Amino acid sequence: MNARCATLYHCEPAACLGKTDFDLAPSAAPVFQATDRATLERGEAMVHEQQVEIDGETRHYLAHKFPIRDGRGRIVSIAGTSIDITELKRAEERLREAEMRMRTIVQDMPVLMDAFDADGTIVAWNRECERVTGYAAAEIVGNPDAMRLLYPDPAYLEAMLSEAQELRQQSYSRVFELTAKDGSRRSVEWFNLGAKIAVPGWLEWSIGIDVTERRRLEAALHEATVREQRRLGHDLHDGLGQELTGLSLLAQSLAHRHALDPALAAELAELAQLAAQAIVTCKNVARGLAPVEEARKGLAEALRQLAGAFPHAGAAVAIECRIRQSAPLAIPLEASNHLYRIAQEALTNAVRHARARAISLELDVDRDHVRLTVRDDGEGFDPGAAPGAGMGLTTMRTRARAIGARLSVGGGPPGTVVSCERANRANVPQRRSRE
């Protein structure tokens, strides 16, 4: 027995020789003898974890015991070394307690929380996830088909997973629409936290907020706004526009009747001309309140009208509109109006800020994508300029994110290219990344 071992028994090593476990540590003797016996019976080295009471305190040891043989191979004694792992066991216990507390906190959080392993399998699913989706953790955690249950539209699921893969290392938020167990649709805004806080065993994890009711109210407000815009547009077109038309005709008629009075006739003719200009302005304002809806053929026709009568372009500016469409346009009206406004802003930038003389407005529609492109031969765009400095870039980016589209702006002589691309379907993940 070495000195350290003898210290545990409060005696000198020599004084311990010839004594038994029951003499030195009566409470621990059964444990010691049981592991000695197991090693003797197996006849080879073994590792045992022992828990013993010494001086009223529970201690933990990792004991390595092995037989000692004589020249003929017979076991003559059992020897061993022990490592005191009490503090390690206590640390493990504290860690387990902390993990249990963390699990309780995660389970009881008033927000959704999920986590994925390297195989893309959900490994964490808290009570709020269960409440919002109707799926219990036992139905989701470890289920390789869980994502298809939550997102049954294959195209939508593919787009969502592609977004997550691309932005996994970034702090971002996205609004995804999942399908609950009862078949209802729920809108959840997920915030990626895995990029900031790494958790062993979790490739990514995030918290989510159920924004279904907020989205419903936003949609109702948007619909009310659109209805009011339609009403104002109709009132302007059918009300004020008709009245201005009557005023213009009356002024023309009076100008003819007073032809013998040149001064009065000239003033009446000028009044008729002003009324005619007001009619054009009134129609443009009415059309601008709902540009895509007012165009009989939707977005394509609205863009043609925009290019053909862009209010800021003079005679020296040539705007060419190209429409290439090989599949029906499947995006909702709101997305079409946002694309129209992006095109309008890009044209304004090209004419006012880049002083372009030749501009190309292009719309490409195929089975999978819708792409809007505005090219100009102006002075170019400085990527190092302050965001949105006189260029309306912030507005365009906001509109693009609102419809789940990608906006890219290429600058530098000669000219600028603004491109906005979106999936050609009604439902896509909303982009809300903090840029």
Steps between C-alpha positions, in 0.01 A plus 500: 500500500644837403495810715206668328280196541603461864404862565136416423510243783680738740804275553854447380546264201694243709225496760244406235683187390338174615161661560177442310258738334268448797777614735573817304165602347214285626229681302693479174630145545211324321554716191876442500467125543232472230725661239798291619292186457385603150860558393608168650225310323571659162874464541581822317520876558170678557385856555238566767325816613466485877287710731598474867434674828819620672482714815132564436560633149414331172803469274523372144799310361596357166680179600729307264544146646714223357622153608864422584618151406792284614746322277251223425228745400293469813332812643661573835356848567285782372655845462344826401526874458218746558436853379281724710232629260271648764530856371448381144183317602378807686570715194312252283208513741501880493511486122205260493308728733582799281391307192175407671441862598581608143265238359229624732562859395500405131185292541316778682615789278208699356662474155552208267843336509632230270843359419646285222792260494750462215261266315224760499295308757311694767652425841321759716133601502361692795146533638425819307585311180255233611230758576533692175536202265298239684786250460644350817877478541476121471355544149767745382831437679704242311234464229667515155166603346429778751578785259269354237224486759549866588563622145309266263557716189824355351591818311447717808701260718786497249507881489494522879782248548703675232459831685605341830804334341615824340461713815588245770802700617310829513263656750174531317126463534254345259124459497407146400149364462461153648204266497374401844376151582138611458576628149498870588776731378717676756748780430810481720788746497816303577817665633825312437706489821737218409729746321564681830461229763642160410351198676685165479307253287283769342588609149251783527227613734255786512212651690172597340202725561152411380406801287189347340262749658732792428528393137121467481457854632771627264323333209168650606659845528667457163173392341323800652774727365474345154122541501538865597758549225261343250220727620718810473617390156144449379388831651786679329444328167120499490432806713764768485623381159154536346452839658833620363404366159177701516696808603741457209215463248319800646814714480555396137141581415520843664826571318325437166199713597724794594728477200432869429669586828857368447617568856206319660516216246871450575435483873218250449720289272771502765241394759393213273864391463558510877186293552625245244834475680316457832304212345826324407639559849179373657512180293867445586429542871203261478711244317784538749278408796468143366730479198491126435129460566415787270693337214275250324780250441658525845866564575628473142254758368560727800875497432441575130286799597764613751777485239286666236394796710757537776434847643864589576643401163539771239541468126872429542440183705409176322330231710458159343271239656560129433264229621605135472242262638498121455263415788201662676578755769406329829606767752230686700384851413686648797830358370427637153440848642827484698691400185336787314607747772857361492507555124360849547767585760779356283385706200487813716854435623625445146346823367544734795824382662693305237388734215457201270402540136417136416310277744383143461208372711476120482259246647584129468243243610554124482355204686726548804600866520395859442786740432476879466808676360567869439821588310623849420800669340530768766780604728495176696451413862759526774478187722687688772241774525285525809205260480202664335680833453276666242444169323194354674689176558354453845148520362577252224663257743204526736256427218711205382515347849125546544431268206784252559707628207874553449610851404844562352648832388815509287677833476793663330548635148349447262154508648309310766308173506220449751363147516221357715420127487224303667356148477204482261247376752258650746664395826869552580694558825514865599844657525552701817877483548655792680732659245 
